[in-house]
Amino acid sequence: MRGRDAHLPGAATRTDGSRQWSQGPLLASRQTGRKAVSEVLISTDGLSKHYPIGTSFFGRRDQVIRAVDGVSLDIYERETFALVGESGCGKTTLGRVMLRLLDRTAGTVRYRGQDLHALNDSAMRAMRKKLQIVFQDPFASLNPRMRIKDILAEPLRTHRFGTEAQIEERCGELLDMVGLRRTLLRRYPHQFSGGQRQRIGIARALANSPEFVVCDEAVSALDVSIQAQVLNLLRDLQEQLKLTYLFITHDLSVVRQFADRVGVMFLGRMVEVGTTEEIFSNPRHPYTMFLISAVPRADPHQRNREKPLLVGDIPSPMNLPTGCRFQTRCPYAQAICRTEEPALSDRGGRPVACHFPLGL
């Protein structure tokens, strides 16, 4: 994999042996959605994760936080599915339950049609080679007492990749793939910048050749210029290795340039799903519209346009409102919104959970 350097965007050698990545714009925005030939790689059906809180006089847990509440979605091979929403809406919890890093409360997760929660521990360990995650914090996700070689070798040894010589060669290949020199294998995490550490985290996730990677706020802790470099790297790796991404983020300006499709979450529920172009040009759910309106714009004419404001009380996840969870802040709410929770159903050609979708 040494020859990959020629394919990586803007790679140039630095004096410390790493690559200096281009700070140019991201690759062209994705507008077409998933390819028609793609098949479902991973799906959820009614997936829920509830956390009991509080104890009654009789020792019963009488309250729950519905972090994820009945989410059903399909993610297709080789696409980037962005999961967006405010902090605390359940994005990270959903991603981790899909990987079985957290136990579910209800529902199913199927990978290539196989129910992950039906697998025993041994079968699930084998399956983890195909399901990986890149964590948000590049400073906390790497063990500071381990050399980079050992960090990358750990998943290889766990899955019995081969001899120590083969493992060391694979570690070098992984650094090649993310634009870092093999000579850096002997260094410790504190000797790298945040962007370099995140590339090491990506390399670790790719160690056993996964098919599905959860990128959990993978660029949110990085400077804007470094974000562009890492996103270009992720895009290039996806094309080269035929990866599928669940891209979790609260930054919609990144989503527009990086994702094929978008799912919008609010208080544990999926409220809208569509292609990136559909979501940004014609949002159906009022919450989606408010998220889009908050994205900074370069065009001064658009930047100075009046933005809609959210009013009303912010619902508590411990005391959800009746009916639609967004109704306390929605300017379009009517009587039915306060009594009946809308299901995620096809409205105008794509799934929306709203009694009165915008534009219909």
ABEGO torsion letter per residue (X at the ends): XAAAAAABBGBBBBAAGBBBBBABBBBBBBAAEBBAABBBABBBBGBBBBBBBEBBAAGBBABBBBABBGBBBBBBBGBBBBBBEBBGAGAAAAAAAAAGABBBABEBBBBGGBBAAABBAAAAAAAAAABBBBBABAAAABBAABBAAAAAAAAAAAAGAEBAAAAAAAAAAAAAAAGBBAAAAABBAAABBAAAAAAAAAAAAAAAGBABBBBBGAAAABBAAAAAAAAAAAAAAAAAAGBBBBBBBABAAAAAAABABBBBBBGGBBABBBBAAAAAABBABAAAAAAAAABBBABAAAAABBBBBBBEBBBBAABBBBEBAAAAABAABBAAAAABBBBBBBBGGBBBBBABBBGX
